[in-house]
Amino acid sequence: MNAPADHAHLAPELHLREVPVALVEALQQRFGAQCSTALAVREQHGRDESIFDVPPPSAVVFAESTRDVADAVKLAAQHKVPVIPFGVGSSLEGHLLAIQGGISIDVSRMDKVLAIHAEDLTVTVQPGITRKAVNEAVRHEGLFFPIDPGADASIGGMTATRASGTNAVRYGTMRENVLALEVVTARGDVIRTGTRAKKSSAGYDLTRLMVGSEGTLGIVTEVTLRLYPLPEAISAAICSFPTIEAAVRTVIQVIQMGVPIARCELIDANTVRMVNAHSKLGLREEHMLLMEFHGSPASVQEQAETVQDIAREFGGNDFEWATTPEERTRLWTARHNAYFAAIQSKPGCRAISTDTCVPISRLADCLLDSVAEADASGIPYFLVGHVGDGNFHFGYLIDPANPQEHRLAEQLNHQLVSRALSLEGTCTGEHGVGLHKMDFLRREAGDGAIGMMRTIKQALDPDNILNPGKIFSL
């Protein structure tokens, strides 16, 4: 295998800015017990699920209102000190790391549902609420919020990274499901973007600009989301296949035929073994698709029969059904815990996790070659994928004390992403860019587009205090 030309992302370059004592004192005076400089608290806010080790922020402010966020940003702006928003810390690409120093603004206490408009299928929430809490709040209205990235992430973090997940093949991503925002700017001003109306032709689409900006253009303090009626009928099924290619070809055929499948997840045999051990399941240890069908009882049956017929053409086994809510929850919980199952399978390891997304017609080309490379490398890995929309994830399990394993995993990541780009795909379908994929974004978007992004960033954040050093360098 050819080594990537640039390993700069293995250890992020630090440009630590001084955090004046006067700023910390001002924060403590304004926020009291809501501001902490304790090392344990700072360290908790100085790392995420990525492989990077970076010095923690100098202070953490626990915001409880939009006013708190605005005041903290205003104080930081006076000293030109970076601010990094923090939700639950589940990001994977180094989004939360204080690579230029600064303060962390934790919005996890801003966790309230502000308004449910069931008749309009919308809900307005604070950024610290998690997706599961949102669904619990709207369930009694017969509604649900479909974006499901696996982790019980905060809505603010999901907005910042343009998250998607297992339901995206039918319901889209955060891009399609965020209607309006309240945002604190780099000056500490509070602005609103969008409305609860389903469409608008009024001016620049600032909502879409903020969704996916990873905290580099503003700090989200309020989000209005699109909701959906709970399906009349839901059925989940497992189908095992003799090869990954058979499973992938089935998915391609299902999507190209227009079957409105709600979820379609690939789990390779290796990962099934890990999930069985971790979640005490007895799944057949073969490559499998985990699928879910939503709609009326008749439409669910029709979808399932169509997909079963397609699967049989490619050697798939008869479906194994999970019809009760408890059975479905157990299966999807096991799927969402695949990351932790993999970590447990190799004690002391860390996972270098990566994702790509390609046009559905190129999914087999990208995935099968990437599997072959991972198998040849000898590095343990797990493979899961929201393959219904061409998105899949590898996690390479490495000994963090072994630089050779780290380099080899990054080499595999480099080859995987390069392959996706060559097939007209993207370097990240849902993890976001953060630190880890900055080089790849430049290759994907080109210098002209990166230049435009820089122009926007510099116009909205001239002192570069909003989560600096992420997405692209200045």
C-alpha positions in Angstrom: 0.0 0.0 0.0 1.2 3.5 -0.8 1.5 5.8 2.1 -0.4 9.1 2.1 1.6 12.1 1.1 0.7 14.1 4.2 0.5 12.8 7.7 0.0 16.2 9.3 -3.4 15.2 10.6 -1.8 12.5 12.8 -0.9 15.2 15.3 -2.7 18.5 15.0 -0.6 21.6 14.9 -1.2 23.7 18.0 -1.3 27.5 17.9 -2.2 28.1 21.5 -3.3 31.6 22.3 -2.8 33.1 25.7 -5.9 33.2 27.8 -5.5 36.3 30.0 -6.1 36.0 33.8 -8.4 39.0 33.4 -10.7 37.1 31.1 -10.9 34.1 33.5 -11.6 36.5 36.4 -14.3 38.2 34.4 -16.0 34.9 33.5 -15.9 33.8 37.2 -17.4 37.1 38.3 -20.2 36.9 35.7 -21.0 33.2 36.0 -19.9 32.2 39.5 -20.2 28.4 40.0 -21.2 28.1 36.3 -17.5 28.7 35.4 -14.9 26.1 36.2 -11.2 26.0 35.9 -10.8 22.6 37.6 -8.5 20.3 35.7 -10.9 17.3 35.7 -13.7 19.5 34.2 -11.4 21.0 31.6 -10.0 17.7 30.6 -13.5 16.3 30.2 -14.2 19.2 27.8 -10.9 18.9 26.0 -11.5 15.5 24.3 -14.1 13.7 22.2 -14.2 10.3 20.6 -11.3 11.0 18.2 -7.8 9.7 18.6 -6.2 13.2 19.1 -4.7 14.3 22.5 -4.7 18.0 22.8 -4.3 20.3 25.9 -7.7 21.2 27.5 -9.4 24.6 27.4 -8.4 27.1 30.1 -12.0 27.3 31.5 -15.4 25.9 31.0 -18.6 27.9 31.2 -21.8 26.0 31.8 -24.4 28.1 29.9 -28.0 28.0 31.0 -29.5 30.5 28.6 -28.9 32.3 25.3 -27.9 35.3 27.4 -25.2 33.2 29.1 -23.8 32.2 25.7 -23.8 35.7 24.4 -22.1 37.2 27.5 -19.4 34.5 27.5 -18.7 35.1 23.8 -18.6 38.9 24.3 -16.1 38.5 27.1 -13.9 36.2 25.0 -14.2 38.5 22.0 -12.8 41.4 24.0 -9.6 39.4 24.5 -9.7 37.7 21.1 -9.8 34.3 22.8 -11.3 31.2 21.1 -14.6 29.7 22.2 -15.5 26.1 21.5 -19.2 25.0 22.0 -19.7 21.6 23.7 -22.7 19.4 23.9 -22.2 15.8 25.0 -18.7 15.2 23.6 -19.7 12.4 21.1 -18.1 13.8 18.0 -15.5 11.7 16.2 -13.3 14.0 14.2 -11.7 16.4 16.8 -14.4 19.0 16.6 -14.3 19.9 20.3 -10.5 20.2 20.8 -9.0 23.5 21.9 -6.1 23.4 19.4 -5.7 27.1 19.8 -6.5 27.2 23.5 -9.5 29.2 24.7 -12.7 28.4 26.7 -15.3 25.8 26.3 -19.0 26.8 26.4 -21.0 23.8 27.6 -24.7 24.0 26.5 -25.8 20.7 28.0 -27.9 22.5 30.7 -29.8 24.2 27.9 -31.9 21.1 27.5 -35.5 22.2 27.3 -38.3 21.8 24.8 -39.5 25.3 24.2 -42.6 24.7 22.0 -44.3 21.8 20.4 -46.5 22.7 17.4 -48.1 19.3 16.7 -50.5 20.7 14.1 -47.5 22.1 12.1 -45.2 19.1 12.7 -42.5 21.2 14.3 -40.7 21.5 17.7 -38.4 24.2 19.0 -35.7 23.1 21.5 -32.6 24.3 23.2 -29.3 22.9 21.8 -28.3 20.8 24.8 -31.3 18.5 24.6 -30.5 15.0 23.2 -32.4 13.3 20.4 -33.9 10.7 22.7 -35.2 13.4 25.0 -36.8 15.1 22.0 -38.6 11.9 20.9 -39.8 11.3 24.5 -41.3 14.8 24.6 -43.2 14.5 21.3 -44.2 10.9 21.4 -47.4 11.6 23.2 -48.4 13.8 20.3 -48.0 10.8 17.9 -44.9 12.3 16.4 -41.2 11.6 16.2 -37.9 13.2 15.1 -36.2 10.7 12.8 -32.5 11.8 12.7 -30.6 9.0 14.5 -26.8 9.2 14.4 -26.4 6.3 16.9 -25.1 8.2 19.9 -27.6 10.1 22.0 -26.1 13.3 20.7 -27.2 16.8 21.5 -29.4 18.6 18.9 -27.0 21.5 18.9 -24.1 19.2 18.0 -26.2 17.3 15.4 -27.0 20.7 13.8 -23.4 21.8 13.9 -22.1 18.6 12.2 -25.1 18.2 9.8 -25.7 14.7 11.3 -27.8 12.0 9.7 -27.9 8.3 10.7 -29.9 5.2 10.2 -33.1 6.8 9.1 -31.6 9.2 6.5 -32.4 7.0 3.5 -36.1 7.9 4.0 -36.2 11.0 6.1 -33.0 12.9 5.1 -30.4 14.5 7.3 -30.3 17.5 9.6 -30.0 19.7 6.5 -33.5 18.8 5.5 -35.0 18.8 9.0 -33.8 22.0 10.6 -36.2 24.8 9.8 -34.9 27.7 11.9 -32.1 28.6 14.3 -31.2 31.1 17.0 -27.4 31.7 16.9 -24.9 33.7 18.9 -22.4 35.4 16.6 -18.7 36.1 17.1 -19.5 39.5 18.5 -22.0 38.1 21.0 -25.0 39.3 19.0 -28.1 37.0 18.8 -29.6 36.4 15.4 -32.5 34.3 14.1 -32.4 32.4 10.8 -35.4 30.8 9.1 -39.0 30.4 10.3 -41.4 27.6 11.1 -42.8 27.8 7.5 -41.9 24.8 5.4 -40.3 27.0 2.7 -39.1 30.5 2.0 -37.6 32.6 -0.8 -36.5 35.4 1.6 -32.9 36.3 1.3 -29.8 34.2 1.8 -30.4 30.7 3.4 -28.5 31.4 6.6 -30.0 28.4 8.3 -28.3 26.1 5.8 -25.1 28.1 6.2 -25.0 27.4 9.9 -26.1 23.7 9.7 -22.8 21.9 9.2 -20.6 24.8 10.1 -19.2 22.9 13.2 -19.3 25.9 15.5 -17.0 28.0 13.3 -19.6 30.6 12.3 -21.8 30.9 15.4 -23.1 29.0 18.5 -26.5 27.6 18.1 -28.8 28.4 21.1 -32.2 27.3 19.7 -33.3 24.9 17.0 -36.7 24.4 15.3 -37.0 20.9 13.9 -39.3 19.1 11.5 -41.3 16.3 13.0 -43.1 13.3 11.4 -46.2 11.3 12.4 -45.3 8.0 14.0 -45.8 5.2 11.4 -49.0 3.2 11.6 -46.9 0.0 11.3 -43.2 -0.7 11.8 -41.4 -4.0 11.1 -37.8 -4.8 11.4 -36.0 -7.7 9.7 -32.6 -9.2 9.5 -31.3 -10.9 6.4 -28.0 -12.7 6.3 -25.8 -13.1 3.2 -22.9 -15.3 2.1 -20.8 -12.3 1.0 -20.7 -8.5 1.6 -21.0 -8.1 -2.2 -24.4 -9.9 -2.1 -25.7 -7.7 0.6 -24.5 -4.5 -1.1 -26.0 -5.6 -4.5 -29.3 -6.2 -2.8 -29.3 -2.7 -1.3 -28.4 -1.1 -4.7 -31.3 -2.9 -6.3 -33.7 -2.0 -3.5 -32.9 1.7 -3.8 -32.9 1.8 -7.6 -36.4 0.2 -7.6 -37.6 3.0 -5.4 -38.7 0.9 -2.4 -39.3 3.5 0.4 -37.3 1.5 3.0 -36.9 3.5 6.3 -33.6 1.9 7.5 -31.1 -0.3 5.8 -27.9 -1.0 7.7 -25.0 -3.2 6.7 -23.1 -5.1 9.5 -20.2 -7.3 8.4 -19.7 -10.7 9.9 -16.7 -9.6 12.0 -18.8 -6.8 13.6 -21.8 -9.2 14.2 -19.5 -11.4 16.3 -18.4 -8.3 18.3 -22.1 -7.2 18.8 -23.1 -10.7 19.8 -20.4 -10.8 22.5 -21.2 -7.3 23.8 -25.0 -7.3 23.7 -25.5 -11.0 24.5 -27.3 -11.7 21.2 -27.4 -14.8 19.1 -27.4 -13.3 15.6 -26.2 -15.5 12.8 -22.5 -14.5 12.4 -22.7 -13.7 8.7 -22.8 -10.4 6.8 -26.2 -9.0 7.4 -28.6 -6.2 6.5 -30.7 -4.9 9.3 -33.8 -3.2 7.8 -36.9 -1.4 9.0 -40.1 -0.7 7.1 -42.6 2.1 7.9 -46.1 2.8 6.7 -49.5 1.2 6.7 -49.7 -2.5 7.4 -50.3 -3.2 3.8 -47.5 -1.0 2.5 -45.1 -2.5 5.1 -45.9 -6.0 3.9 -45.5 -5.0 0.3 -42.1 -3.4 0.9 -40.9 -6.4 2.9 -42.0 -8.9 0.2 -40.3 -6.9 -2.5 -37.0 -6.7 -0.6 -37.2 -10.4 0.4 -37.5 -11.3 -3.3 -34.5 -9.1 -4.2 -32.4 -10.6 -1.4 -33.1 -14.1 -2.5 -31.8 -13.3 -6.0 -28.5 -12.5 -4.4 -28.4 -15.5 -2.0 -29.9 -13.9 1.0 -31.6 -16.0 3.6 -35.2 -15.7 4.7 -35.9 -12.7 6.8 -35.8 -13.0 10.6 -38.4 -10.6 12.0 -38.5 -8.4 15.0 -42.1 -7.4 15.3 -42.5 -6.1 18.9 -41.2 -2.7 20.0 -39.0 -4.5 22.5 -37.4 -6.8 19.9 -36.8 -3.8 17.6 -35.3 -1.7 20.3 -32.9 -4.5 21.3 -31.7 -4.9 17.7 -31.2 -1.2 17.1 -29.5 -0.7 20.4 -27.1 -3.5 19.6 -26.4 -1.8 16.2 -25.8 1.5 17.8 -23.5 -0.1 20.3 -21.3 -1.6 17.6 -18.6 1.0 18.3 -18.4 0.1 22.0 -18.6 -3.7 21.1 -15.6 -3.2 18.9 -13.6 -1.3 21.6 -14.4 -4.1 24.1 -13.2 -6.7 21.7 -9.6 -5.4 22.0 -9.0 -4.2 25.6 -7.0 -1.0 25.7 -7.5 -0.1 22.1 -8.6 3.1 20.5 -10.7 3.3 17.3 -9.8 5.5 14.4 -13.2 5.9 13.0 -14.0 7.2 9.5 -16.8 7.4 7.0 -17.5 8.2 3.4 -20.5 8.4 1.2 -20.7 7.6 -2.5 -23.4 7.5 -5.2 -25.4 4.4 -4.6 -24.3 2.9 -8.0 -20.7 3.1 -6.9 -21.2 1.6 -3.4 -20.0 -1.9 -4.3 -16.9 -0.6 -6.0 -15.9 1.6 -3.0 -16.9 -0.8 -0.2 -15.5 -4.1 -1.5 -12.0 -2.6 -2.3 -11.9 -1.0 1.1 -12.8 -4.3 2.8 -10.0 -6.1 0.9 -7.4 -3.5 1.9 -8.5 -3.6 5.6 -8.3 -7.5 5.6 -4.9 -7.4 4.0 -3.6 -4.9 6.6 -4.1 -7.3 9.6 -5.5 -4.5 11.7 -8.8 -5.4 13.5 -11.7 -3.4 12.3 -15.4 -3.0 12.4 -17.7 -2.1 9.5 -21.2 -0.8 9.6 -23.0 1.3 7.1 -26.2 3.3 6.4 -25.8 1.7 3.0 -29.3 2.7 1.8 -27.9 6.1 1.0 -24.3 5.0 0.1 -22.7 5.9 3.5 -20.5 3.4 5.4 -18.1 3.5 8.4 -14.9 1.8 9.2 -13.4 1.7 12.7 -9.7 0.6 12.8 -8.8 -0.7 16.3 -5.3 0.2 17.2 -3.0 0.2 20.2 -2.6 3.9 21.0 1.0 3.3 22.2 1.9 1.8 18.8 2.8 4.5 16.2 3.1 1.9 13.5 -0.5 0.8 13.9 -1.6 4.4 14.0 0.1 5.1 10.8 -1.3 2.0 9.1 -4.8 2.9 10.2 -4.4 6.4 8.8 -3.1 4.9 5.6 -6.2 2.8 5.3 -8.3 5.8 6.0 -6.5 7.8 3.4 -7.0 5.1 0.7 -10.7 4.7 1.6 -11.4 8.4 1.3 -9.3 8.8 -1.8 -11.3 6.0 -3.4 -14.6 7.6 -2.4 -13.5 11.0 -3.9 -12.4 9.3 -7.2 -16.0 7.8 -7.4 -17.6 11.2 -7.1 -18.4 10.7 -3.4 -17.5 12.8 -0.3 -14.9 12.5 2.3 -17.5 12.4 5.1 -21.2 11.5 4.9 -22.0 12.4 8.5 -19.0 12.7 10.9 -18.1 16.1 9.7 -14.6 17.5 8.9 -13.3 18.7 12.2 -9.5 18.2 12.3 -9.3 14.8 10.8 -10.6 15.5 7.3 -9.3 19.0 6.6 -6.9 17.8 3.9 -9.6 15.6 2.3 -12.0 18.5 2.2 -9.5 20.6 0.2 -9.2 17.8 -2.3 -13.0 17.4 -2.5 -14.1 21.0 -2.7 -11.1 22.6 -4.5 -9.1 25.7 -3.7 -11.8 28.0 -5.1 -14.6 26.7 -2.8 -12.3 26.6 0.2 -11.4 30.2 -0.6 -15.0 31.1 -0.5 -15.5 29.4 2.8 -12.5 31.3 4.2 -14.1 34.6 3.0 -17.3 33.8 4.8 -15.5 32.8 7.9 -13.3 36.0 8.0 -16.4 38.2 7.3 -18.4 36.7 10.2 -15.5 36.0 12.6 -12.7 38.4 11.8 -10.7 37.5 14.9 -11.1 33.8 14.3 -12.4 33.0 17.8 -15.2 30.6 16.9 -13.9 27.0 17.1 -10.7 28.0 15.2 -8.6 25.5 13.3 -11.5 23.3 12.2 -12.8 22.5 8.7 -10.0 24.5 7.0 -7.0 26.6 8.1 -6.8 30.3 7.9 
